[in-house]
Amino acid sequence: MASKAAIGQRTIIGFDFGKKYIGVAVGQELTGSASPLGSVKARDGIPDWDGMTKFINEWQPDFIVVGLPLNMDGSEQQLTRDAKKFGNRVAGRFGIKVEFQDERLTTATAKEALFADGGYRNLKKDNIDAASAKLIIESYLENQY
């Protein structure tokens, strides 16, 4: 299913894993930037697969980046293991390579940016999750170069 775009020209979908909502963003290696798309509802970490499929089909990513929620000291927690399980399920279901990216501080950074952009009304859960997914992609790309 995945296209064979050259390295440096690939499209990436990023997911900010959560138990109730999974933030979604799309990024381009060429520009090193990403855009928030929205979120997919989840039930105890299991995504609405129809919602996931819509994003995958629309953007045809070359690979996927899933944020890893680590503790501040870098150690894993239950949510880290759940995010890995989610990433493995996505890879298995869609046949697309999944990479993992340390996401410490992305939610706080996303909230700060959204607040600066539009005040409290901008701090809707959907906005925060999608903005976090955007930051996950951008930090992944920064670490590649």
C-alpha positions in Angstrom: 0.0 0.0 0.0 2.8 2.5 0.9 4.3 4.4 -2.0 8.0 4.2 -2.7 8.9 7.9 -2.3 12.6 8.8 -2.0 14.0 9.4 1.4 13.6 13.1 2.1 10.4 13.3 0.1 8.2 11.0 2.1 4.8 11.7 3.7 4.4 10.9 7.4 1.4 10.5 9.6 2.0 11.1 13.3 -0.2 9.8 16.1 -0.3 11.1 19.7 -1.6 8.0 21.4 -4.2 8.4 24.2 -6.7 6.1 25.9 -9.7 8.2 24.7 -8.4 10.2 21.8 -5.5 9.7 19.4 -4.2 13.0 17.8 -3.4 12.9 14.1 -1.1 15.1 12.0 0.6 14.8 8.6 4.1 15.9 7.8 6.5 16.1 4.9 10.2 15.2 5.1 10.9 17.8 2.3 9.8 20.7 4.4 10.4 19.2 7.8 7.1 20.5 8.9 3.7 19.0 9.9 0.1 20.1 10.1 -2.5 19.0 12.7 -5.4 17.0 11.2 -7.7 16.2 14.2 -8.2 13.2 16.3 -9.7 9.7 16.3 -11.8 8.5 19.2 -10.5 5.5 21.1 -11.9 3.2 23.7 -9.3 2.2 26.3 -6.6 2.8 23.7 -8.3 0.8 20.9 -8.9 3.3 18.1 -11.9 3.7 16.0 -10.4 1.8 13.1 -12.7 3.4 10.5 -11.5 6.8 11.6 -7.8 5.6 11.3 -8.4 4.1 7.9 -9.8 7.4 6.6 -6.7 9.3 7.5 -4.4 6.6 6.1 -6.3 6.4 2.9 -6.5 10.1 2.4 -2.8 10.8 3.1 -1.2 7.5 1.9 1.8 7.9 4.3 5.1 6.3 3.6 5.5 5.7 7.3 4.0 6.5 10.6 5.4 8.0 13.7 3.8 7.2 17.1 4.7 9.3 20.1 6.1 7.4 23.1 4.9 8.8 26.4 8.0 8.2 28.6 8.5 9.3 32.2 10.6 12.4 32.6 13.6 10.3 33.5 13.2 8.3 30.2 11.8 5.2 31.8 8.7 3.5 30.5 5.3 3.5 32.1 2.1 1.5 31.3 1.1 4.2 28.7 4.4 3.7 26.9 3.7 0.0 26.5 0.2 0.8 25.4 1.5 3.2 22.8 3.9 0.6 21.5 1.1 -2.0 21.3 -1.0 0.6 19.4 1.9 1.3 16.9 2.4 -2.5 16.3 -1.4 -2.9 15.7 -1.3 0.0 13.2 1.7 -1.5 11.4 0.1 -4.9 11.2 -3.3 -3.6 10.1 -2.1 -1.2 7.4 1.3 -2.8 6.4 3.1 0.5 6.9 6.3 0.9 8.8 5.9 2.5 12.3 8.6 4.5 14.1 8.4 5.7 17.7 9.4 9.1 18.9 10.0 10.3 22.5 7.1 12.7 23.1 8.0 14.1 26.5 6.7 17.7 26.8 4.8 17.7 23.5 1.4 18.1 25.2 2.7 21.0 27.3 4.4 22.6 24.3 1.2 22.1 22.2 -1.0 23.8 24.8 1.4 26.8 25.1 1.4 27.2 21.3 -2.4 26.9 21.0 -3.0 29.3 23.8 -0.6 31.8 22.3 -2.4 31.4 19.0 -6.0 31.8 20.2 -6.4 31.9 23.9 -8.4 29.5 26.0 -11.0 28.8 23.3 -8.2 27.2 21.3 -7.4 24.7 24.0 -10.0 22.1 22.9 -9.0 18.5 23.4 -9.1 17.8 19.6 -6.7 20.8 19.0 -4.3 19.7 21.7 -4.1 16.1 20.5 -3.6 17.1 16.9 -1.0 19.8 17.8 0.9 17.2 19.9 0.9 14.8 16.9 2.3 17.6 14.8 5.1 18.2 17.3 5.9 14.5 17.4 6.4 14.4 13.6 8.6 17.6 13.7 10.7 16.3 16.6 11.1 13.0 14.8 12.3 14.9 11.6 14.7 17.1 13.6 16.3 14.0 15.1 16.9 12.6 11.6 19.1 15.4 10.4 
